[in-house]
């Protein structure tokens, strides 16, 4: 079982990823990012090896930085019109 320290790190990373992905202007990017984050965390919830958990945390952290950069770049351009399902 993962240690309490790992659990706190994982939960914190999960929250950061979800919050960052909510900043996408495009509904399609936003929903894909949230769905992919949830699927990845569900897929790896049974990990017990500390080294594997640390490597997955590092991978998640690098993806968090990518999402942050992409939302900044996306905000530099004109926001797309809202889709019908968003109104």
PDB file with one MODEL, atoms N, CA, C and O in Angstrom:
MODEL        1
ATOM      1  N   UNK A   1       0.837  -1.177   0.000  1.00  0.00           N
ATOM      2  CA  UNK A   1       0.000   0.000   0.000  1.00  0.00           C
ATOM      3  C   UNK A   1       0.879   1.237   0.000  1.00  0.00           C
ATOM      4  O   UNK A   1       1.967   1.239   0.575  1.00  0.00           O
ATOM      5  N   UNK A   2       0.413   2.259  -0.631  1.00  0.00           N
ATOM      6  CA  UNK A   2       1.167   3.509  -0.700  1.00  0.00           C
ATOM      7  C   UNK A   2       1.206   4.162   0.682  1.00  0.00           C
ATOM      8  O   UNK A   2       0.265   4.041   1.466  1.00  0.00           O
ATOM      9  N   UNK A   3       2.290   4.841   0.958  1.00  0.00           N
ATOM     10  CA  UNK A   3       2.408   5.516   2.244  1.00  0.00           C
ATOM     11  C   UNK A   3       1.510   6.743   2.276  1.00  0.00           C
ATOM     12  O   UNK A   3       1.002   7.188   1.246  1.00  0.00           O
ATOM     13  N   UNK A   4       1.326   7.280   3.470  1.00  0.00           N
ATOM     14  CA  UNK A   4       0.492   8.471   3.615  1.00  0.00           C
ATOM     15  C   UNK A   4       1.064   9.642   2.831  1.00  0.00           C
ATOM     16  O   UNK A   4       0.318  10.442   2.266  1.00  0.00           O
ATOM     17  N   UNK A   5       2.393   9.743   2.796  1.00  0.00           N
ATOM     18  CA  UNK A   5       3.038  10.805   2.023  1.00  0.00           C
ATOM     19  C   UNK A   5       2.731  10.702   0.547  1.00  0.00           C
ATOM     20  O   UNK A   5       2.484  11.707  -0.120  1.00  0.00           O
ATOM     21  N   UNK A   6       2.747   9.472   0.036  1.00  0.00           N
ATOM     22  CA  UNK A   6       2.411   9.273  -1.372  1.00  0.00           C
ATOM     23  C   UNK A   6       0.945   9.606  -1.632  1.00  0.00           C
ATOM     24  O   UNK A   6       0.610  10.204  -2.654  1.00  0.00           O
ATOM     25  N   UNK A   7       0.088   9.222  -0.717  1.00  0.00           N
ATOM     26  CA  UNK A   7      -1.340   9.491  -0.901  1.00  0.00           C
ATOM     27  C   UNK A   7      -1.605  10.990  -0.983  1.00  0.00           C
ATOM     28  O   UNK A   7      -2.397  11.445  -1.807  1.00  0.00           O
ATOM     29  N   UNK A   8      -0.941  11.744  -0.128  1.00  0.00           N
ATOM     30  CA  UNK A   8      -1.130  13.190  -0.134  1.00  0.00           C
ATOM     31  C   UNK A   8      -0.596  13.806  -1.430  1.00  0.00           C
ATOM     32  O   UNK A   8      -1.213  14.710  -1.993  1.00  0.00           O
ATOM     33  N   UNK A   9       0.546  13.314  -1.894  1.00  0.00           N
ATOM     34  CA  UNK A   9       1.117  13.819  -3.141  1.00  0.00           C
ATOM     35  C   UNK A   9       0.212  13.498  -4.326  1.00  0.00           C
ATOM     36  O   UNK A   9      -0.009  14.336  -5.201  1.00  0.00           O
ATOM     37  N   UNK A  10      -0.307  12.274  -4.340  1.00  0.00           N
ATOM     38  CA  UNK A  10      -1.174  11.845  -5.437  1.00  0.00           C
ATOM     39  C   UNK A  10      -2.458  12.667  -5.455  1.00  0.00           C
ATOM     40  O   UNK A  10      -2.890  13.128  -6.512  1.00  0.00           O
ATOM     41  N   UNK A  11      -3.060  12.848  -4.300  1.00  0.00           N
ATOM     42  CA  UNK A  11      -4.290  13.638  -4.220  1.00  0.00           C
ATOM     43  C   UNK A  11      -4.055  15.082  -4.641  1.00  0.00           C
ATOM     44  O   UNK A  11      -4.864  15.669  -5.360  1.00  0.00           O
ATOM     45  N   UNK A  12      -2.951  15.644  -4.189  1.00  0.00           N
ATOM     46  CA  UNK A  12      -2.616  17.018  -4.556  1.00  0.00           C
ATOM     47  C   UNK A  12      -2.397  17.156  -6.064  1.00  0.00           C
ATOM     48  O   UNK A  12      -2.889  18.098  -6.685  1.00  0.00           O
ATOM     49  N   UNK A  13      -1.663  16.218  -6.643  1.00  0.00           N
ATOM     50  CA  UNK A  13      -1.415  16.242  -8.090  1.00  0.00           C
ATOM     51  C   UNK A  13      -2.722  16.097  -8.862  1.00  0.00           C
ATOM     52  O   UNK A  13      -2.940  16.788  -9.857  1.00  0.00           O
ATOM     53  N   UNK A  14      -3.588  15.199  -8.405  1.00  0.00           N
ATOM     54  CA  UNK A  14      -4.873  14.996  -9.066  1.00  0.00           C
ATOM     55  C   UNK A  14      -5.684  16.291  -9.085  1.00  0.00           C
ATOM     56  O   UNK A  14      -6.220  16.677 -10.124  1.00  0.00           O
ATOM     57  N   UNK A  15      -5.770  16.954  -7.942  1.00  0.00           N
ATOM     58  CA  UNK A  15      -6.517  18.209  -7.857  1.00  0.00           C
ATOM     59  C   UNK A  15      -5.907  19.285  -8.758  1.00  0.00           C
ATOM     60  O   UNK A  15      -6.629  20.024  -9.428  1.00  0.00           O
ATOM     61  N   UNK A  16      -4.582  19.367  -8.770  1.00  0.00           N
ATOM     62  CA  UNK A  16      -3.917  20.363  -9.607  1.00  0.00           C
ATOM     63  C   UNK A  16      -4.178  20.103 -11.081  1.00  0.00           C
ATOM     64  O   UNK A  16      -4.425  21.038 -11.843  1.00  0.00           O
ATOM     65  N   UNK A  17      -4.126  18.832 -11.491  1.00  0.00           N
ATOM     66  CA  UNK A  17      -4.371  18.486 -12.890  1.00  0.00           C
ATOM     67  C   UNK A  17      -5.802  18.822 -13.298  1.00  0.00           C
ATOM     68  O   UNK A  17      -6.024  19.382 -14.371  1.00  0.00           O
ATOM     69  N   UNK A  18      -6.769  18.487 -12.456  1.00  0.00           N
ATOM     70  CA  UNK A  18      -8.174  18.771 -12.775  1.00  0.00           C
ATOM     71  C   UNK A  18      -8.404  20.280 -12.861  1.00  0.00           C
ATOM     72  O   UNK A  18      -9.069  20.757 -13.781  1.00  0.00           O
ATOM     73  N   UNK A  19      -7.857  21.027 -11.907  1.00  0.00           N
ATOM     74  CA  UNK A  19      -8.036  22.482 -11.922  1.00  0.00           C
ATOM     75  C   UNK A  19      -7.398  23.115 -13.155  1.00  0.00           C
ATOM     76  O   UNK A  19      -7.978  24.002 -13.782  1.00  0.00           O
ATOM     77  N   UNK A  20      -6.208  22.653 -13.493  1.00  0.00           N
ATOM     78  CA  UNK A  20      -5.514  23.213 -14.658  1.00  0.00           C
ATOM     79  C   UNK A  20      -6.256  22.871 -15.947  1.00  0.00           C
ATOM     80  O   UNK A  20      -6.341  23.704 -16.850  1.00  0.00           O
ATOM     81  N   UNK A  21      -6.791  21.665 -16.044  1.00  0.00           N
ATOM     82  CA  UNK A  21      -7.489  21.277 -17.270  1.00  0.00           C
ATOM     83  C   UNK A  21      -8.815  22.013 -17.425  1.00  0.00           C
ATOM     84  O   UNK A  21      -9.305  22.151 -18.545  1.00  0.00           O
ATOM     85  N   UNK A  22      -9.408  22.488 -16.333  1.00  0.00           N
ATOM     86  CA  UNK A  22     -10.651  23.245 -16.411  1.00  0.00           C
ATOM     87  C   UNK A  22     -10.443  24.617 -17.041  1.00  0.00           C
ATOM     88  O   UNK A  22     -11.416  25.290 -17.382  1.00  0.00           O
ATOM     89  N   UNK A  23      -9.208  25.038 -17.197  1.00  0.00           N
ATOM     90  CA  UNK A  23      -8.911  26.357 -17.763  1.00  0.00           C
ATOM     91  C   UNK A  23      -8.858  26.360 -19.288  1.00  0.00           C
ATOM     92  O   UNK A  23      -8.715  27.421 -19.894  1.00  0.00           O
ATOM     93  N   UNK A  24      -8.969  25.189 -19.918  1.00  0.00           N
ATOM     94  CA  UNK A  24      -9.018  25.151 -21.381  1.00  0.00           C
ATOM     95  C   UNK A  24     -10.284  25.852 -21.855  1.00  0.00           C
ATOM     96  O   UNK A  24     -11.360  25.619 -21.305  1.00  0.00           O
ATOM     97  N   UNK A  25     -10.170  26.706 -22.864  1.00  0.00           N
ATOM     98  CA  UNK A  25     -11.338  27.385 -23.411  1.00  0.00           C
ATOM     99  C   UNK A  25     -12.216  26.432 -24.214  1.00  0.00           C
ATOM    100  O   UNK A  25     -13.443  26.519 -24.168  1.00  0.00           O
ATOM    101  N   UNK A  26     -11.591  25.537 -24.935  1.00  0.00           N
ATOM    102  CA  UNK A  26     -12.324  24.623 -25.799  1.00  0.00           C
ATOM    103  C   UNK A  26     -12.936  23.479 -24.983  1.00  0.00           C
ATOM    104  O   UNK A  26     -12.253  22.825 -24.195  1.00  0.00           O
ATOM    105  N   UNK A  27     -14.219  23.256 -25.186  1.00  0.00           N
ATOM    106  CA  UNK A  27     -14.931  22.178 -24.499  1.00  0.00           C
ATOM    107  C   UNK A  27     -14.280  20.826 -24.797  1.00  0.00           C
ATOM    108  O   UNK A  27     -14.126  19.994 -23.903  1.00  0.00           O
ATOM    109  N   UNK A  28     -13.902  20.617 -26.049  1.00  0.00           N
ATOM    110  CA  UNK A  28     -13.328  19.327 -26.427  1.00  0.00           C
ATOM    111  C   UNK A  28     -12.003  19.061 -25.722  1.00  0.00           C
ATOM    112  O   UNK A  28     -11.785  17.959 -25.219  1.00  0.00           O
ATOM    113  N   UNK A  29     -11.127  20.038 -25.678  1.00  0.00           N
ATOM    114  CA  UNK A  29      -9.858  19.870 -24.969  1.00  0.00           C
ATOM    115  C   UNK A  29     -10.089  19.665 -23.478  1.00  0.00           C
ATOM    116  O   UNK A  29      -9.467  18.810 -22.848  1.00  0.00           O
ATOM    117  N   UNK A  30     -10.996  20.466 -22.929  1.00  0.00           N
ATOM    118  CA  UNK A  30     -11.286  20.404 -21.502  1.00  0.00           C
ATOM    119  C   UNK A  30     -11.834  19.029 -21.110  1.00  0.00           C
ATOM    120  O   UNK A  30     -11.357  18.421 -20.152  1.00  0.00           O
ATOM    121  N   UNK A  31     -12.816  18.547 -21.834  1.00  0.00           N
ATOM    122  CA  UNK A  31     -13.418  17.257 -21.486  1.00  0.00           C
ATOM    123  C   UNK A  31     -12.450  16.102 -21.726  1.00  0.00           C
ATOM    124  O   UNK A  31     -12.440  15.137 -20.961  1.00  0.00           O
ATOM    125  N   UNK A  32     -11.629  16.190 -22.788  1.00  0.00           N
ATOM    126  CA  UNK A  32     -10.644  15.147 -23.026  1.00  0.00           C
ATOM    127  C   UNK A  32      -9.621  15.099 -21.892  1.00  0.00           C
ATOM    128  O   UNK A  32      -9.278  14.020 -21.408  1.00  0.00           O
ATOM    129  N   UNK A  33      -9.140  16.258 -21.472  1.00  0.00           N
ATOM    130  CA  UNK A  33      -8.121  16.298 -20.421  1.00  0.00           C
ATOM    131  C   UNK A  33      -8.668  15.724 -19.116  1.00  0.00           C
ATOM    132  O   UNK A  33      -7.995  14.929 -18.461  1.00  0.00           O
ATOM    133  N   UNK A  34      -9.868  16.117 -18.738  1.00  0.00           N
ATOM    134  CA  UNK A  34     -10.459  15.608 -17.498  1.00  0.00           C
ATOM    135  C   UNK A  34     -10.672  14.104 -17.580  1.00  0.00           C
ATOM    136  O   UNK A  34     -10.366  13.377 -16.635  1.00  0.00           O
ATOM    137  N   UNK A  35     -11.196  13.638 -18.706  1.00  0.00           N
ATOM    138  CA  UNK A  35     -11.436  12.203 -18.875  1.00  0.00           C
ATOM    139  C   UNK A  35     -10.130  11.415 -18.828  1.00  0.00           C
ATOM    140  O   UNK A  35     -10.063  10.355 -18.205  1.00  0.00           O
ATOM    141  N   UNK A  36      -9.098  11.930 -19.482  1.00  0.00           N
ATOM    142  CA  UNK A  36      -7.810  11.242 -19.517  1.00  0.00           C
ATOM    143  C   UNK A  36      -7.153  11.212 -18.136  1.00  0.00           C
ATOM    144  O   UNK A  36      -6.548  10.209 -17.758  1.00  0.00           O
ATOM    145  N   UNK A  37      -7.270  12.301 -17.390  1.00  0.00           N
ATOM    146  CA  UNK A  37      -6.712  12.356 -16.040  1.00  0.00           C
ATOM    147  C   UNK A  37      -7.392  11.324 -15.149  1.00  0.00           C
ATOM    148  O   UNK A  37      -6.725  10.565 -14.446  1.00  0.00           O
ATOM    149  N   UNK A  38      -8.719  11.301 -15.183  1.00  0.00           N
ATOM    150  CA  UNK A  38      -9.457  10.341 -14.351  1.00  0.00           C
ATOM    151  C   UNK A  38      -9.116   8.906 -14.716  1.00  0.00           C
ATOM    152  O   UNK A  38      -8.917   8.069 -13.835  1.00  0.00           O
ATOM    153  N   UNK A  39      -9.048   8.619 -16.007  1.00  0.00           N
ATOM    154  CA  UNK A  39      -8.722   7.269 -16.441  1.00  0.00           C
ATOM    155  C   UNK A  39      -7.319   6.855 -15.992  1.00  0.00           C
ATOM    156  O   UNK A  39      -7.116   5.722 -15.555  1.00  0.00           O
ATOM    157  N   UNK A  40      -6.364   7.759 -16.099  1.00  0.00           N
ATOM    158  CA  UNK A  40      -4.984   7.435 -15.715  1.00  0.00           C
ATOM    159  C   UNK A  40      -4.875   7.178 -14.215  1.00  0.00           C
ATOM    160  O   UNK A  40      -4.157   6.272 -13.792  1.00  0.00           O
ATOM    161  N   UNK A  41      -5.580   7.964 -13.415  1.00  0.00           N
ATOM    162  CA  UNK A  41      -5.519   7.756 -11.967  1.00  0.00           C
ATOM    163  C   UNK A  41      -6.237   6.469 -11.565  1.00  0.00           C
ATOM    164  O   UNK A  41      -5.789   5.773 -10.654  1.00  0.00           O
ATOM    165  N   UNK A  42      -7.327   6.149 -12.224  1.00  0.00           N
ATOM    166  CA  UNK A  42      -8.014   4.878 -11.939  1.00  0.00           C
ATOM    167  C   UNK A  42      -7.146   3.689 -12.333  1.00  0.00           C
ATOM    168  O   UNK A  42      -7.107   2.672 -11.640  1.00  0.00           O
ATOM    169  N   UNK A  43      -6.454   3.834 -13.452  1.00  0.00           N
ATOM    170  CA  UNK A  43      -5.596   2.763 -13.955  1.00  0.00           C
ATOM    171  C   UNK A  43      -4.452   2.458 -12.989  1.00  0.00           C
ATOM    172  O   UNK A  43      -4.036   1.307 -12.859  1.00  0.00           O
ATOM    173  N   UNK A  44      -3.949   3.484 -12.316  1.00  0.00           N
ATOM    174  CA  UNK A  44      -2.779   3.314 -11.456  1.00  0.00           C
ATOM    175  C   UNK A  44      -3.104   3.321  -9.968  1.00  0.00           C
ATOM    176  O   UNK A  44      -2.196   3.457  -9.147  1.00  0.00           O
ATOM    177  N   UNK A  45      -4.371   3.177  -9.600  1.00  0.00           N
ATOM    178  CA  UNK A  45      -4.726   3.260  -8.178  1.00  0.00           C
ATOM    179  C   UNK A  45      -4.242   2.061  -7.361  1.00  0.00           C
ATOM    180  O   UNK A  45      -4.160   2.153  -6.136  1.00  0.00           O
ATOM    181  N   UNK A  46      -3.925   0.963  -7.995  1.00  0.00           N
ATOM    182  CA  UNK A  46      -3.505  -0.233  -7.270  1.00  0.00           C
ATOM    183  C   UNK A  46      -1.984  -0.358  -7.147  1.00  0.00           C
ATOM    184  O   UNK A  46      -1.495  -1.386  -6.680  1.00  0.00           O
ATOM    185  N   UNK A  47      -1.235   0.654  -7.549  1.00  0.00           N
ATOM    186  CA  UNK A  47       0.222   0.587  -7.458  1.00  0.00           C
ATOM    187  C   UNK A  47       0.663   0.517  -6.003  1.00  0.00           C
ATOM    188  O   UNK A  47       0.127   1.214  -5.142  1.00  0.00           O
ATOM    189  N   UNK A  48       1.650  -0.340  -5.745  1.00  0.00           N
ATOM    190  CA  UNK A  48       2.169  -0.468  -4.389  1.00  0.00           C
ATOM    191  C   UNK A  48       3.668  -0.219  -4.327  1.00  0.00           C
ATOM    192  O   UNK A  48       4.194   0.087  -3.257  1.00  0.00           O
ATOM    193  N   UNK A  49       4.361  -0.344  -5.441  1.00  0.00           N
ATOM    194  CA  UNK A  49       5.803  -0.146  -5.480  1.00  0.00           C
ATOM    195  C   UNK A  49       6.125   1.346  -5.382  1.00  0.00           C
ATOM    196  O   UNK A  49       5.671   2.147  -6.199  1.00  0.00           O
ATOM    197  N   UNK A  50       6.916   1.703  -4.370  1.00  0.00           N
ATOM    198  CA  UNK A  50       7.238   3.113  -4.132  1.00  0.00           C
ATOM    199  C   UNK A  50       7.945   3.770  -5.298  1.00  0.00           C
ATOM    200  O   UNK A  50       7.663   4.925  -5.619  1.00  0.00           O
ATOM    201  N   UNK A  51       8.865   3.054  -5.943  1.00  0.00           N
ATOM    202  CA  UNK A  51       9.604   3.618  -7.076  1.00  0.00           C
ATOM    203  C   UNK A  51       8.669   3.873  -8.255  1.00  0.00           C
ATOM    204  O   UNK A  51       8.781   4.892  -8.936  1.00  0.00           O
ATOM    205  N   UNK A  52       7.757   2.947  -8.489  1.00  0.00           N
ATOM    206  CA  UNK A  52       6.803   3.105  -9.587  1.00  0.00           C
ATOM    207  C   UNK A  52       5.859   4.276  -9.311  1.00  0.00           C
ATOM    208  O   UNK A  52       5.519   5.029 -10.223  1.00  0.00           O
ATOM    209  N   UNK A  53       5.442   4.426  -8.068  1.00  0.00           N
ATOM    210  CA  UNK A  53       4.575   5.545  -7.695  1.00  0.00           C
ATOM    211  C   UNK A  53       5.300   6.866  -7.928  1.00  0.00           C
ATOM    212  O   UNK A  53       4.725   7.809  -8.472  1.00  0.00           O
ATOM    213  N   UNK A  54       6.563   6.930  -7.514  1.00  0.00           N
ATOM    214  CA  UNK A  54       7.345   8.152  -7.708  1.00  0.00           C
ATOM    215  C   UNK A  54       7.510   8.484  -9.191  1.00  0.00           C
ATOM    216  O   UNK A  54       7.422   9.648  -9.583  1.00  0.00           O
ATOM    217  N   UNK A  55       7.751   7.452 -10.020  1.00  0.00           N
ATOM    218  CA  UNK A  55       7.914   7.709 -11.457  1.00  0.00           C
ATOM    219  C   UNK A  55       6.597   8.189 -12.069  1.00  0.00           C
ATOM    220  O   UNK A  55       6.606   9.064 -12.935  1.00  0.00           O
ATOM    221  N   UNK A  56       5.480   7.636 -11.637  1.00  0.00           N
ATOM    222  CA  UNK A  56       4.178   8.084 -12.134  1.00  0.00           C
ATOM    223  C   UNK A  56       3.862   9.501 -11.653  1.00  0.00           C
ATOM    224  O   UNK A  56       3.258  10.286 -12.385  1.00  0.00           O
ATOM    225  N   UNK A  57       4.269   9.828 -10.427  1.00  0.00           N
ATOM    226  CA  UNK A  57       4.081  11.197  -9.936  1.00  0.00           C
ATOM    227  C   UNK A  57       4.900  12.189 -10.762  1.00  0.00           C
ATOM    228  O   UNK A  57       4.425  13.279 -11.080  1.00  0.00           O
ATOM    229  N   UNK A  58       6.117  11.812 -11.103  1.00  0.00           N
ATOM    230  CA  UNK A  58       6.958  12.684 -11.927  1.00  0.00           C
ATOM    231  C   UNK A  58       6.335  12.855 -13.320  1.00  0.00           C
ATOM    232  O   UNK A  58       6.348  13.953 -13.877  1.00  0.00           O
ATOM    233  N   UNK A  59       5.799  11.782 -13.870  1.00  0.00           N
ATOM    234  CA  UNK A  59       5.136  11.840 -15.173  1.00  0.00           C
ATOM    235  C   UNK A  59       3.905  12.750 -15.106  1.00  0.00           C
ATOM    236  O   UNK A  59       3.667  13.543 -16.017  1.00  0.00           O
ATOM    237  N   UNK A  60       3.131  12.635 -14.035  1.00  0.00           N
ATOM    238  CA  UNK A  60       1.967  13.486 -13.851  1.00  0.00           C
ATOM    239  C   UNK A  60       2.346  14.941 -13.692  1.00  0.00           C
ATOM    240  O   UNK A  60       1.660  15.829 -14.199  1.00  0.00           O
ATOM    241  N   UNK A  61       3.445  15.188 -12.985  1.00  0.00           N
ATOM    242  CA  UNK A  61       3.910  16.564 -12.798  1.00  0.00           C
ATOM    243  C   UNK A  61       4.334  17.180 -14.127  1.00  0.00           C
ATOM    244  O   UNK A  61       4.059  18.350 -14.389  1.00  0.00           O
ATOM    245  N   UNK A  62       5.005  16.389 -14.965  1.00  0.00           N
ATOM    246  CA  UNK A  62       5.394  16.914 -16.277  1.00  0.00           C
ATOM    247  C   UNK A  62       4.162  17.188 -17.136  1.00  0.00           C
ATOM    248  O   UNK A  62       4.143  18.153 -17.901  1.00  0.00           O
ATOM    249  N   UNK A  63       3.130  16.346 -17.017  1.00  0.00           N
ATOM    250  CA  UNK A  63       1.887  16.592 -17.749  1.00  0.00           C
ATOM    251  C   UNK A  63       1.160  17.823 -17.228  1.00  0.00           C
ATOM    252  O   UNK A  63       0.512  18.533 -17.997  1.00  0.00           O
ATOM    253  N   UNK A  64       1.263  18.079 -15.935  1.00  0.00           N
ATOM    254  CA  UNK A  64       0.678  19.289 -15.367  1.00  0.00           C
ATOM    255  C   UNK A  64       1.317  20.527 -15.972  1.00  0.00           C
ATOM    256  O   UNK A  64       0.623  21.486 -16.310  1.00  0.00           O
ATOM    257  N   UNK A  65       2.622  20.510 -16.109  1.00  0.00           N
ATOM    258  CA  UNK A  65       3.326  21.642 -16.713  1.00  0.00           C
ATOM    259  C   UNK A  65       2.913  21.818 -18.177  1.00  0.00           C
ATOM    260  O   UNK A  65       2.780  22.947 -18.649  1.00  0.00           O
ATOM    261  N   UNK A  66       2.712  20.730 -18.885  1.00  0.00           N
ATOM    262  CA  UNK A  66       2.268  20.792 -20.280  1.00  0.00           C
ATOM    263  C   UNK A  66       0.877  21.421 -20.362  1.00  0.00           C
ATOM    264  O   UNK A  66       0.630  22.281 -21.208  1.00  0.00           O
ATOM    265  N   UNK A  67      -0.028  20.992 -19.485  1.00  0.00           N
ATOM    266  CA  UNK A  67      -1.385  21.541 -19.495  1.00  0.00           C
ATOM    267  C   UNK A  67      -1.359  23.033 -19.197  1.00  0.00           C
ATOM    268  O   UNK A  67      -2.069  23.808 -19.837  1.00  0.00           O
ATOM    269  N   UNK A  68      -0.545  23.436 -18.230  1.00  0.00           N
ATOM    270  CA  UNK A  68      -0.446  24.854 -17.901  1.00  0.00           C
ATOM    271  C   UNK A  68       0.061  25.662 -19.088  1.00  0.00           C
ATOM    272  O   UNK A  68      -0.470  26.734 -19.381  1.00  0.00           O
ATOM    273  N   UNK A  69       1.089  25.154 -19.776  1.00  0.00           N
ATOM    274  CA  UNK A  69       1.615  25.862 -20.950  1.00  0.00           C
ATOM    275  C   UNK A  69       0.570  25.944 -22.049  1.00  0.00           C
ATOM    276  O   UNK A  69       0.412  26.994 -22.672  1.00  0.00           O
ATOM    277  N   UNK A  70      -0.141  24.860 -22.294  1.00  0.00           N
ATOM    278  CA  UNK A  70      -1.138  24.837 -23.360  1.00  0.00           C
ATOM    279  C   UNK A  70      -2.295  25.781 -23.071  1.00  0.00           C
ATOM    280  O   UNK A  70      -2.820  26.405 -23.993  1.00  0.00           O
ATOM    281  N   UNK A  71      -2.705  25.900 -21.820  1.00  0.00           N
ATOM    282  CA  UNK A  71      -3.792  26.836 -21.516  1.00  0.00           C
ATOM    283  C   UNK A  71      -3.337  28.275 -21.690  1.00  0.00           C
ATOM    284  O   UNK A  71      -4.120  29.123 -22.119  1.00  0.00           O
ATOM    285  N   UNK A  72      -2.089  28.562 -21.364  1.00  0.00           N
ATOM    286  CA  UNK A  72      -1.563  29.918 -21.574  1.00  0.00           C
ATOM    287  C   UNK A  72      -1.502  30.233 -23.060  1.00  0.00           C
ATOM    288  O   UNK A  72      -1.908  31.314 -23.488  1.00  0.00           O
ATOM    289  N   UNK A  73      -0.996  29.294 -23.845  1.00  0.00           N
ATOM    290  CA  UNK A  73      -0.909  29.490 -25.293  1.00  0.00           C
ATOM    291  C   UNK A  73      -2.307  29.648 -25.888  1.00  0.00           C
ATOM    292  O   UNK A  73      -2.524  30.502 -26.748  1.00  0.00           O
ATOM    293  N   UNK A  74      -3.249  28.831 -25.436  1.00  0.00           N
ATOM    294  CA  UNK A  74      -4.621  28.914 -25.937  1.00  0.00           C
ATOM    295  C   UNK A  74      -5.281  30.236 -25.618  1.00  0.00           C
ATOM    296  O   UNK A  74      -6.105  30.723 -26.391  1.00  0.00           O
ATOM    297  N   UNK A  75      -4.925  30.827 -24.478  1.00  0.00           N
ATOM    298  CA  UNK A  75      -5.515  32.113 -24.097  1.00  0.00           C
ATOM    299  C   UNK A  75      -4.929  33.277 -24.877  1.00  0.00           C
ATOM    300  O   UNK A  75      -5.489  34.373 -24.851  1.00  0.00           O
ATOM    301  N   UNK A  76      -3.825  33.070 -25.564  1.00  0.00           N
ATOM    302  CA  UNK A  76      -3.233  34.134 -26.374  1.00  0.00           C
ATOM    303  C   UNK A  76      -4.038  34.385 -27.647  1.00  0.00           C
ATOM    304  O   UNK A  76      -3.943  35.460 -28.241  1.00  0.00           O
ATOM    305  N   UNK A  77      -4.817  33.412 -28.061  1.00  0.00           N
ATOM    306  CA  UNK A  77      -5.580  33.505 -29.287  1.00  0.00           C
ATOM    307  C   UNK A  77      -7.055  33.709 -28.964  1.00  0.00           C
ATOM    308  O   UNK A  77      -7.485  33.586 -27.817  1.00  0.00           O
ATOM    309  N   UNK A  78      -7.816  34.023 -30.006  1.00  0.00           N
ATOM    310  CA  UNK A  78      -9.246  34.270 -29.829  1.00  0.00           C
ATOM    311  C   UNK A  78      -9.928  33.018 -29.289  1.00  0.00           C
ATOM    312  O   UNK A  78      -9.692  31.906 -29.760  1.00  0.00           O
ATOM    313  N   UNK A  79     -10.759  33.224 -28.310  1.00  0.00           N
ATOM    314  CA  UNK A  79     -11.504  32.111 -27.718  1.00  0.00           C
ATOM    315  C   UNK A  79     -12.532  31.613 -28.724  1.00  0.00           C
ATOM    316  O   UNK A  79     -13.196  32.419 -29.376  1.00  0.00           O
ATOM    317  N   UNK A  80     -12.671  30.309 -28.859  1.00  0.00           N
ATOM    318  CA  UNK A  80     -13.672  29.782 -29.790  1.00  0.00           C
ATOM    319  C   UNK A  80     -15.073  30.051 -29.278  1.00  0.00           C
ATOM    320  O   UNK A  80     -15.281  30.240 -28.079  1.00  0.00           O
ATOM    321  N   UNK A  81     -16.034  30.069 -30.190  1.00  0.00           N
ATOM    322  CA  UNK A  81     -17.426  30.251 -29.788  1.00  0.00           C
ATOM    323  C   UNK A  81     -17.846  29.063 -28.941  1.00  0.00           C
ATOM    324  O   UNK A  81     -17.362  27.946 -29.124  1.00  0.00           O
ATOM    325  N   UNK A  82     -18.757  29.322 -28.010  1.00  0.00           N
ATOM    326  CA  UNK A  82     -19.258  28.268 -27.147  1.00  0.00           C
ATOM    327  C   UNK A  82     -20.083  27.273 -27.966  1.00  0.00           C
ATOM    328  O   UNK A  82     -20.793  27.655 -28.897  1.00  0.00           O
ATOM    329  N   UNK A  83     -19.980  26.023 -27.613  1.00  0.00           N
ATOM    330  CA  UNK A  83     -20.781  24.991 -28.244  1.00  0.00           C
ATOM    331  C   UNK A  83     -22.189  25.007 -27.662  1.00  0.00           C
ATOM    332  O   UNK A  83     -22.418  25.597 -26.607  1.00  0.00           O
ATOM    333  N   UNK A  84     -23.112  24.378 -28.327  1.00  0.00           N
ATOM    334  CA  UNK A  84     -24.496  24.350 -27.885  1.00  0.00           C
ATOM    335  C   UNK A  84     -24.602  23.695 -26.503  1.00  0.00           C
ATOM    336  O   UNK A  84     -25.399  24.135 -25.675  1.00  0.00           O
ATOM    337  N   UNK A  85     -23.819  22.664 -26.248  1.00  0.00           N
ATOM    338  CA  UNK A  85     -23.921  21.961 -24.976  1.00  0.00           C
ATOM    339  C   UNK A  85     -23.314  22.749 -23.823  1.00  0.00           C
ATOM    340  O   UNK A  85     -23.526  22.397 -22.663  1.00  0.00           O
ATOM    341  N   UNK A  86     -22.567  23.804 -24.116  1.00  0.00           N
ATOM    342  CA  UNK A  86     -21.966  24.621 -23.068  1.00  0.00           C
ATOM    343  C   UNK A  86     -22.849  25.780 -22.626  1.00  0.00           C
ATOM    344  O   UNK A  86     -22.627  26.347 -21.555  1.00  0.00           O
ATOM    345  N   UNK A  87     -23.831  26.137 -23.419  1.00  0.00           N
ATOM    346  CA  UNK A  87     -24.648  27.328 -23.123  1.00  0.00           C
ATOM    347  C   UNK A  87     -25.689  27.054 -22.078  1.00  0.00           C
ATOM    348  O   UNK A  87     -26.454  27.949 -21.720  1.00  0.00           O
TER     349      UNK A  87
ENDMDL
END
